[in-house]
Amino acid sequence: MARPAYDEFCRQREEFFAREQGRGLGANLVLSPSEQRLNQYVMHLKQQELAKGVENPYELVSARHFFEMLDRINESPLFRLIQKMPKGGVLHAHDTAIGSTELIVRATRHAHLWQSGSIPQAAADPMPVYTFSRNKPTAEGEWRLVADIRSTMGDAAYEAAIRKMFTLYTTDPLNEHRDINDVWRKFMALFICFEPMVTYRPVWEEYYYGCLEELLADNVTYLEFRGLLPPVYDLDDRKYTPEEIVQMYVDQSEKFLRANPKFAGVKFIYAPLKFCDDSTFDGYLTLVQTLKARFPTFIAGFDLVGQEDLGRPHTDFNERLLRLPAGINFFFHAGETNWTGRRDENLIDAILLGTKRIGHGFAAIKHPVVLEEIKKRNICIELNPISNQVLKLVQDFRNHPGGFYFSDNYPVVVSSDDPSFWCASPLSHDFFVAFMGLASARADLRLLKQLALNSIEYSSMEGEEKTIATQKWTAAWNEYVEEMLKTIPAEF
Amino acid sequence: MARPAYDEFCRQREEFFAREQGRGLGANLVLSPSEQRLNQYVMHLKQQELAKGVENPYELVSARHFFEMLDRINESPLFRLIQKMPKGGVLHAHDTAIGSTELIVRATRHAHLWQSGSIPQAAADPMPVYTFSRNKPTAEGEWRLVADIRSTMGDAAYEAAIRKMFTLYTTDPLNEHRDINDVWRKFMALFICFEPMVTYRPVWEEYYYGCLEELLADNVTYLEFRGLLPPVYDLDDRKYTPEEIVQMYVDQSEKFLRANPKFAGVKFIYAPLKFCDDSTFDGYLTLVQTLKARFPTFIAGFDLVGQEDLGRPHTDFNERLLRLPAGINFFFHAGETNWTGRRDENLIDAILLGTKRIGHGFAAIKHPVVLEEIKKRNICIELNPISNQVLKLVQDFRNHPGGFYFSDNYPVVVSSDDPSFWCASPLSHDFFVAFMGLASARADLRLLKQLALNSIEYSSMEGEEKTIATQKWTAAWNEYVEEMLKTIPAEF
């Protein structure tokens, strides 16, 4: 076959580019003149950051481990611009891992907190046990009041130790956590250590309210979060029921929404551990129905959590799950693994069970029929890029499957999973990493805007609720664009 | 929407699985009863290896760095079974990096080899310079005869030092090479150091013949290799022309084929460096036409090589490349990068220029129209998984895009690129890694067989040549299956 003339070749090349770029996430958005100007500045900042990594890939903020680059990201003007951006909602995050470490530090300032064991000096040391109690929790054991430890160590030293303990952060992430099981062990230990501290009723309410404040400060205005509903307690040995605990979430949410009318709303996905026996599982299903009946708009639906490679497969639960009334929506974690042909097949169960969204969907890229069905059924993939890197699924963000999902406009949102434990903000760091590392170097403001829009579109809000949320977000976005334009250099 | 009954759900699940698995590489092959028996044993061995990695991901041979796992792979019964398998052809490898380090050691035993500088003690030390010459190569400089160094050090010590020097192998690959530029600098230094040793005519011929022997010993029976045609010389200061050099390849190939009728053939892709000015490039284009006219069946076509992120983009060359007669086929490297929206766009040029195959295509996964065109035009992607890991594109093989290409039966072959420099066999290690790390845990003997068949299908052989190669491979495969069945345990 003869080769085309150069002119014809160039025409074909233009057409190819147009076809391909027309398919990317956000490509259908038409930017206003103001947005176009802001976009020029955004792309200037992006290209500046990327240029460092062309000459010296080791300096690329979006290719290395988040922990190694955190300080540099925080100093980046592009990151600060993304922080201020109205990002819509967080659709994938776990209740006790959303707030910053400062909220945990604040919890340790409460009276009646006891500690048994010491704060680890080395990574392999066991973590201490905490509980709130009027008196020494058990007769035996080396329980000390945290107030006394604080007096001895000094508040600053104690709080510094707390900050260090309640994170997976390390300066040497490539070597310190060798594999996914290693890092998950540490990750689970954080949740376990933290639980009796956060399930103390005053802390429970204060921590959750603090999370909402931090979300809003990060310009996130909707939250759809997952929780296990662990037993909340108080100093009178009262153990609150799951309904009472959800009621606390509802009450705090309403209080927060009254004080912050910019915030669009909150919903809850009941997401207990998939490491359970069948009768425990039956209890979960009964509970989610009770909760849905009692809090019909607050309860979005049901999910199961835990390290996917090691947890029970979905096939163990399918028969029971199908008996749930159709009114209970599913939001299953699936494909949070880099295996293919093993537990990643939960993806198929999740889809056939009618899941509304898929948590992570990291492994979906290697399942062509899963990919087809995701598009056909418009199932949203909840990407959590920093989580996937910290929990050892991928090293270089440029190899995260999100890049594939972006390039062909799969239904996706970006979220943060457990930002507390990786020192990340509620959403901005994941947006930054998605924009710089997952997306094409050519992807622009339209991608960021589309991610925000998707977080409303794929939320569990409906009707009037969704309309209002969209209006609030649109107003905030337009204001943001105009405000940013006042601060950018004149040449843009 | 009401949920389906469990029976109906299970039926849908079966159907989903069948649809998905019917799309994978090799899924259309029907195994004979003998092959089915062998397959059961293969899958038993595969599951045994994978099981180690479920309990302890750090022990998974196909998830860690190849260098860290090389000894364990070599001990694996599944690897030994793959070594013996007739694997078809190597379609992507570079001439002076195919042979084992032992061929380099053998080269240093020739008389008249001079060395200036020392063999490095530390990674940062400069490499020595070599040349063959009757007399001291230059008046100044600290040239010593390798024969004299051998006498002083002892042959065993000298050869051990050579073995260590001519490889990227290190026991700490994650930390020793920090990024792609780091490891490419070392990689290029190996080629540069090695070139004057291998371009000495007696070594040139002996090294190439040795490569063919090693390919056959690894049960590879066809080679389509790339080369830069660096000037070959002899002790009489004769510099051979590119045509003379290709003639040496032809002569050695014919000699080898006469001695080894199981081998199906050899072809050559002229692949000079893309780091060149325009007039040098014009010279390449003239040369490839001269070579094609003189060696019409031996010369398969044209390619360009060099680190893609840093080399000139294809757009610099398109106009000139289009002027080449249609009889010169292209086999372009493209998408050997984890960037998106930069030099990976060479993929689009390569396709529109009519490339027959794509070298690497690592980045194609993030280009939906590239993916469509690859299928539509039946362009074969030459996967080189170990190369991509050693050269820092991906850490865990399970995140290599080959897994995606396998899952939806893209036209692919597996090859080895520069196996010499990573202590790999001509093809078996890449086949092993592809089978264990890229492919699904469920992928079986059909995938391996299809990879071998693809290497013939997507080769540059045509007509009778291809028919004979297929017949030879089929005979070898059937013999292999029967031989293996004699050795496997009775329960299979």
Interface residues (C-beta under 8 A of the other chain):
Chain A: M1 A2 R3 P4 A5 Y6 F9 Q12 R13 F16 F17 R19 E20 R23 L50 V54 N56 P57 Y58 A63 L174 N175 R178 D179 I180 N181 D182 D309 N318 E319 L322 R323 L324 A326 N338 W339 T340 G341 R342 I348 D349 I351 L352 L353 G354 I365 K366 H367 P368 V369 V370 K392 L393 V394 Q395 D396 R398 N399 G403 F404 F406 S407 D408 A439 S440 A441 R442 A443
Chain B: M1 A2 R3 P4 A5 Y6 F9 Q12 R13 F16 F17 R19 E20 R23 L50 V54 N56 P57 Y58 A63 L174 N175 R178 D179 I180 N181 D182 D309 N318 E319 L322 R323 L324 A326 N338 W339 T340 G341 R342 I348 D349 I351 L352 L353 G354 I365 K366 H367 P368 V369 V370 K392 L393 V394 Q395 D396 R398 N399 G403 F404 F406 S407 D408 A439 S440 A441 R442 A443
